[in-house]
Every structure is written in C-alpha cells, then in structure tokens.
C-alpha cells in the first residue's frame, strides 16, 4: 500500500482530528505566563506510555503507569503543569496527582480515571492542587483545535521556545495525522530525561500494538538524546490514538511500517528540538555510530560519547580533539577492536578523517577546526566489526549551563 508523508506547517498535538487543547495561568510561573495545559480527545484513546527508568519516580509517573496498566484504551485527557515536578513528595504527592487528574476530568466533563497527568519543574516541592485545578477549569472553558501550541508553551520551564509539530500520512484509505508537543532543555539523558512529550494520532489502534511501537520509536529518538547526562524523575512520553480517521494501519503490514515512520518523524523532530534548546547550548552534535555488532551496542557507544563532559566542552570550544571521542567510546562498556576504529567529521557533503586504525589520521588542523566551528557538527564512528548502526544527538556544554542550574530553585 503506497502512502505519502508530509509535514504540516505549525502542526501540534491538536492537528489530528478529535483533539483539542488550551492553556491557562495558575500562578506557578511568576511572570504570568501559562503554566497549566489540558489536552482532551473527543473519544476514548488507545494509549501507550514510556516512563523514566530513574528509581526515584515522580508521583505523576506512578499515577500514569498505574492508570495505563488498568485502562490503556479509555484515556480521554492529559493534564499538564510546569514549575512544580511533584517528585519526591511521598504519599501526599500521589494524592495531589490523583486530585489533579480528577480536577481535569471534572472540568472537561469526563468519566473518572480517564485523565493522565504530567508535571515538570522543581523536585521536592508540593503541588499546589487548588491553583492547578482552577487553571485546568480555565483551560477546559476554552478548549480548541488550535490550542496545541499554547499547551506546548505552558509546559516550558528553562526551554527558550515551544516544541510542537505534526505530519500527515496520506493513504489509499484516507489520511492519518500524527502530532506532538514536548518540553525539555536540561536534565536530559537517554532513558528519557526531564522531558515530557505527548504524541497524538487519529489512526485506529489497539494498546497492545501501540505500546511496542512507542518503545521502538522512543529508543531511536527520545532515548537517543543527551544534554547533560542526568536522568530525571518525571520523564514521560505518551502516545494517544483516538481512531477518528477511521484508518487502521495495522490491517496492512506495509502501512503499519509507514505509520511507525510517521510517529518516529514527529518524535525525532521534537527530540532534536530539545537538544538544540539545551540549557546554554550553542551547538548540536550528531554522533552516527556504524559498523557495530548490534544497534544496541552502537547506541550505547553513541550515548557514552554524548554524555562525555570532555567531548561536550571540546565541541563548545571548537577543539577537534578526536582523542576525547575515542576515549569516551572506549568507556561505554562495549567490546571494541581498537585498530578497526575510524572517526570522521562531516565537511559539507564530504568526510574529513580524524582517526583511522584507532590512531591519528593527521588531518589538516585548520580544516578540522573549521568543521568544529559549525553550529551542527556531525561525527561518524565506524567500529569496523558489523553492520548495525545508531544515531545519538547531544549539544555542547557552556558556561551558561552552569549559570542556569546554579540558581535553578532561586
């Protein structure tokens, strides 16, 4: 079955049919900006979730994981807030998450246990339930199919810009739309990060097939980015399918593959927007690891390079210190054949070889420095032992990152 995939201008989480959203100010952000958002589906959604692997899980993560284990096909809404993570808040925090969900359900006139909750912000601070509930009531009163971008703004913390996009998959049976919003700028590392993402689609789907699809997509997008190597307590990626298009991609194997590609394109766009907006970031680094024995092994090596402070500071300083990259790869805990390693950097459409056989290739230093001065730097590390590959993205580490996080709570 042939299908075409197109990006939608100004697309968002409400681009798929049957979804509406709105934002409101609940008093959590001191500047009066929107800090609470509500997303609602006109019908029940098959829903899948991927959550942080941090052992210290925030109350919204615990609440959502429990609700999805019980009712993965009955979700109708997602309530979101910024500035307060509702993490490390004990039993009272779980009660607050439950109260937030109930407030969203009541405000939107939905059945009980049909709303999920997402929170982001400072850890250890109690969630002010009454103001958040009031904000959700305000949002429910102005739900709109154009409200997705406002929801993206409401969940921003140290983000400098909202993150939203959507694509349309045109099939012989009709069009399927996939949209999404996300937030994240710091405390970003694989196995998610302090990121929240909500993906929506009007495709027909079942939770049993949606869940493995989301895990595959997350591994290649949200789990393939790193800003600072810290894994958060609140990481959540949700995928909601409300079926309003009437198109069931699971009925055709080729169409299901194309549908997964559409979801992955939205997730990848949002993930790269998070890296580009990393706290204090001035450059983006793409690490393409090829020649691995498995995709997992290649990704682990890419992650090790991405979380290396020495690599990230070299990127900031435009220093083509290729030895730091190989050293970081060697620390990944993945067996390497050193004399088969080749490291290259993209120079336009060509590749400048920095190291080969695990040793210097004596590159022209002027050309190498010029490459490392680019806003987007692409490295390719060939392990020389197989055919598997993976891509990981990160950003540079700058003095502004230290400044932002030195006074985060104040």
C-alpha positions in Angstrom: 0.0 0.0 0.0 1.5 3.3 -1.1 1.4 6.3 1.3 2.9 9.8 1.3 4.2 11.6 4.4 4.1 15.4 4.6 4.9 17.9 7.5 2.2 20.2 8.5 3.0 23.9 9.0 2.6 24.9 12.6 1.5 21.4 13.4 0.9 20.3 17.0 -0.7 17.8 19.3 -4.2 19.0 18.2 -3.5 18.6 14.5 -5.0 15.1 14.5 -8.8 15.1 14.3 -10.8 14.9 17.5 -8.2 16.6 19.8 -8.4 20.0 21.5 -6.3 21.8 24.0 -5.9 25.0 25.9 -3.5 26.6 28.5 -4.0 28.9 31.5 -2.0 30.7 34.2 -2.4 29.1 37.6 0.1 31.2 39.4 3.1 28.8 39.2 5.1 31.0 36.9 5.9 34.3 38.4 5.8 36.2 35.1 2.1 35.4 34.5 2.8 33.1 31.6 0.6 30.0 31.0 1.7 27.2 33.3 -1.1 24.7 33.1 -2.4 22.9 30.0 -5.2 20.5 29.2 -5.5 18.1 26.2 -8.8 16.4 25.5 -9.9 13.8 23.0 -13.5 13.7 21.7 -13.4 9.9 22.0 -11.5 7.3 24.1 -7.9 6.7 23.1 -5.8 3.6 22.9 -2.8 4.9 24.8 0.8 3.8 25.4 3.4 5.3 27.7 7.2 5.2 28.2 8.5 6.4 31.5 11.7 7.3 33.3 14.0 4.4 34.4 15.2 6.5 37.3 14.4 4.5 40.5 13.1 7.8 42.1 9.9 8.2 40.2 7.7 11.3 40.5 4.1 11.0 41.6 2.6 11.7 38.1 4.8 8.8 36.7 3.4 6.4 39.3 -0.1 7.6 38.7 0.0 7.3 34.9 1.8 3.9 34.9 -0.9 2.6 37.2 -3.8 4.0 35.2 -2.4 2.7 31.9 -1.9 -0.8 33.3 -5.6 -0.7 34.2 -7.3 1.3 31.3 -5.0 1.7 28.3 -8.0 2.0 26.0 -10.1 4.5 27.9 -7.9 7.6 28.2 -9.6 10.9 27.2 -7.3 13.7 28.5 -3.8 14.7 29.7 -3.5 17.5 32.3 -0.1 19.2 32.5 1.7 21.7 34.7 5.1 23.4 34.8 7.3 24.7 37.6 6.5 22.0 40.1 7.6 18.4 39.4 5.6 16.8 42.2 8.6 14.5 42.7 10.0 13.3 46.0 6.7 14.3 47.6 5.7 11.0 49.2 2.1 9.8 49.6 0.9 13.4 49.6 2.3 13.9 46.1 0.5 10.8 44.9 -2.7 12.2 46.4 -2.0 15.5 44.6 -1.5 13.8 41.2 -4.8 11.9 41.7 -6.5 15.2 42.6 -5.1 16.9 39.6 -6.4 14.1 37.3 -9.8 14.3 39.0 -9.9 18.1 38.5 -9.2 17.7 34.8 -11.9 15.1 34.4 -14.5 17.2 36.2 -13.5 20.4 34.3 -13.8 18.6 30.9 -16.9 16.6 31.9 -15.1 13.2 31.5 -15.6 9.9 33.3 -13.4 9.1 36.3 -9.9 7.6 35.6 -9.7 8.8 32.1 -7.1 11.6 32.6 -3.4 11.3 32.8 -1.2 13.9 34.4 2.3 15.3 33.6 4.3 17.6 35.8 7.7 19.3 35.4 9.7 21.7 37.4 11.5 21.8 40.8 11.8 18.5 42.7 10.6 18.2 46.3 8.0 21.0 46.2 4.4 20.1 47.0 2.0 20.6 44.1 -0.5 23.4 44.8 -3.6 21.5 43.9 -6.2 24.2 44.3 -4.5 26.7 41.9 -3.7 24.0 39.4 -7.3 22.8 39.5 -8.5 26.4 38.9 -6.1 26.6 36.0 -7.5 23.4 34.5 -11.0 24.7 34.8 -10.0 27.9 32.9 -8.3 25.7 30.2 -11.4 23.5 29.9 -13.5 26.5 29.2 -11.5 27.4 26.1 -10.5 24.1 24.6 -9.8 24.5 20.9 -8.3 22.5 18.0 -5.9 25.4 17.6 -4.7 25.2 21.3 -1.8 22.7 20.8 0.9 25.4 20.5 -0.4 27.1 23.7 -0.1 23.8 25.5 3.5 23.5 24.3 4.2 27.0 25.8 2.6 26.2 29.1 4.8 23.2 29.9 8.1 25.1 29.2 10.5 25.6 32.1 14.0 26.5 31.1 13.0 26.0 27.5 13.5 29.1 25.4 10.9 28.1 22.8 7.9 25.8 22.4 8.3 22.5 20.7 5.5 21.2 18.5 5.0 19.6 15.1 2.7 17.3 13.1 2.8 15.2 9.9 0.0 13.8 7.6 0.2 10.3 6.1 -2.0 10.1 3.0 -3.1 6.5 2.3 -5.5 5.0 -0.2 -7.9 4.5 2.7 -7.7 8.1 3.9 -5.4 10.5 5.8 -3.8 9.8 9.2 -2.3 12.7 11.2 0.3 12.4 13.9 1.1 15.4 16.1 3.0 16.2 19.2 4.4 18.6 21.8 7.3 18.3 24.1 9.4 20.2 26.7 12.9 19.7 27.8 16.2 21.7 27.9 18.2 20.3 30.8 18.5 17.2 32.9 18.3 15.3 29.6 19.9 11.9 29.1 18.9 8.6 27.5 16.2 6.5 29.2 14.4 9.7 28.8 15.2 12.8 30.7 13.4 15.7 32.3 11.3 15.8 29.2 7.6 15.5 28.7 6.1 14.6 25.3 2.6 13.9 24.2 2.1 12.4 20.8 -1.4 12.1 19.3 -2.9 10.4 16.2 -6.3 10.0 14.7 -5.4 6.5 13.5 -7.3 3.4 14.7 -5.0 1.4 17.0 -5.0 -1.0 19.9 -2.9 -0.6 23.1 -1.3 -4.0 22.6 0.2 -2.9 19.3 0.7 0.8 20.2 3.0 0.0 23.2 5.8 -1.8 21.4 5.7 0.8 18.6 6.2 3.6 21.1 9.1 1.8 22.7 10.8 1.3 19.4 10.3 5.0 18.5 11.4 6.2 21.9 14.6 4.2 21.7 15.6 5.9 18.4 14.5 9.4 19.3 13.9 10.5 22.9 16.3 7.8 24.2 18.9 8.9 21.7 19.5 12.4 23.0 21.6 13.8 25.9 22.2 17.3 27.1 23.9 16.8 30.5 23.9 13.1 31.4 21.3 13.5 34.2 18.2 11.3 34.2 15.1 12.9 35.6 12.3 11.7 37.9 9.5 12.8 35.6 10.3 11.6 32.1 7.1 10.6 30.3 6.3 10.1 26.6 2.6 9.3 25.8 1.0 8.2 22.5 -2.8 8.6 22.2 -4.7 7.2 19.3 -8.4 8.2 19.1 -9.4 6.5 15.8 -11.3 9.4 14.4 -9.8 9.0 10.9 -11.3 5.5 10.6 -8.0 4.2 9.1 -6.5 1.2 10.8 -2.8 0.9 9.7 -2.4 -2.4 11.5 -4.5 -4.1 8.8 -1.7 -3.8 6.3 1.9 -4.6 7.2 3.4 -2.0 4.8 1.1 0.7 6.1 1.9 -0.1 9.7 5.6 0.4 8.9 4.8 3.7 7.3 2.6 4.7 10.3 5.5 3.9 12.6 7.8 6.1 10.4 5.3 8.9 10.8 5.3 8.6 14.6 9.1 8.4 14.5 9.4 11.6 12.4 7.3 13.6 14.9 9.3 12.1 17.9 12.6 12.8 16.1 11.7 16.4 15.3 10.7 17.0 19.0 13.8 15.2 20.3 16.2 17.3 18.1 14.4 20.5 19.2 15.1 19.6 22.8 18.8 19.1 22.0 19.0 22.3 20.1 17.4 24.1 23.1 19.7 22.5 25.6 20.4 24.8 28.5 23.0 27.3 27.4 23.6 25.3 24.2 25.2 26.9 21.1 25.9 23.8 19.0 24.3 20.4 18.2 26.4 17.3 17.9 25.2 14.3 15.9 27.0 11.1 16.6 26.5 8.3 14.0 28.0 5.0 15.1 28.2 2.5 12.3 29.8 -0.9 11.9 28.5 -2.3 15.2 27.5 -5.9 16.1 24.1 -4.7 17.2 22.0 -1.5 17.2 22.0 -1.6 21.0 25.8 -1.7 21.1 26.1 1.1 18.6 23.7 3.2 20.6 25.5 2.6 23.9 28.7 3.8 22.4 27.0 6.9 21.0 25.5 7.6 24.4 28.9 7.3 26.1 30.3 9.9 23.7 27.2 12.1 24.1 27.5 12.2 27.9 31.2 12.9 28.0 31.9 16.3 29.6 35.3 16.5 27.9 33.7 15.9 24.4 31.0 18.4 25.1 33.4 21.1 26.2 35.6 20.4 23.2 32.6 21.0 21.0 31.9 24.3 22.7 35.5 25.4 22.2 35.6 24.2 18.6 38.5 22.0 19.5 38.9 19.0 17.2 40.2 16.8 20.0 39.4 13.4 18.4 41.1 11.5 21.2 38.3 12.5 23.6 35.8 10.9 21.3 37.6 7.6 21.1 38.3 7.6 24.8 34.6 8.2 25.5 33.7 5.3 23.1 36.1 3.0 25.0 34.4 3.8 28.3 31.0 2.6 27.1 31.4 -0.9 28.4 31.0 -2.3 24.9 33.9 -4.5 23.5 35.9 -2.7 20.8 38.5 -3.7 18.3 40.6 -0.5 18.6 42.6 -1.0 15.4 39.4 -1.1 13.4 38.1 2.3 14.6 37.7 5.1 12.1 36.4 8.6 13.2 35.3 11.1 10.6 33.7 14.6 10.8 31.3 15.9 8.1 32.7 18.7 6.0 29.8 19.6 3.8 29.0 16.6 1.7 32.4 15.1 2.3 34.0 13.4 5.3 37.3 14.5 7.0 39.0 11.5 8.5 40.3 12.4 12.0 41.5 8.9 13.1 41.9 5.6 11.4 43.0 2.2 12.8 42.4 3.7 16.3 45.2 6.3 15.7 45.5 9.8 14.2 45.0 10.3 10.5 47.0 13.5 10.7 44.1 15.7 9.5 44.7 19.3 8.4 44.1 21.1 11.7 42.7 24.2 10.0 40.1 22.2 8.2 39.3 20.3 11.4 38.8 23.4 13.5 36.6 24.9 10.8 34.4 21.8 11.0 34.1 22.1 14.7 33.1 25.7 14.5 29.8 24.7 12.7 26.5 25.1 14.6 25.7 21.5 13.8 28.6 19.0 13.9 28.3 15.5 12.5 30.7 12.8 13.6 30.7 9.2 12.2 32.5 6.5 14.2 32.9 3.2 12.3 33.5 0.3 14.7 34.5 -2.0 11.9 33.0 -5.2 13.3 29.5 -5.4 11.9 26.6 -3.7 10.0 24.5 -2.3 12.8 24.2 1.4 13.4 22.6 4.0 15.6 22.4 7.8 15.9 22.7 9.8 19.1 22.4 13.6 19.5 23.7 16.0 22.1 24.8 19.6 22.5 27.8 21.5 23.8 28.4 22.3 27.5 28.7 26.0 28.0 29.2 28.4 30.9 25.5 29.3 30.6 24.5 25.8 31.5 26.3 26.2 34.9 24.7 29.7 35.4 21.2 28.4 34.7 21.5 25.4 37.0 23.4 27.1 39.8 20.3 29.1 40.8 17.5 26.9 39.4 15.4 27.0 42.6 16.0 30.7 43.3 
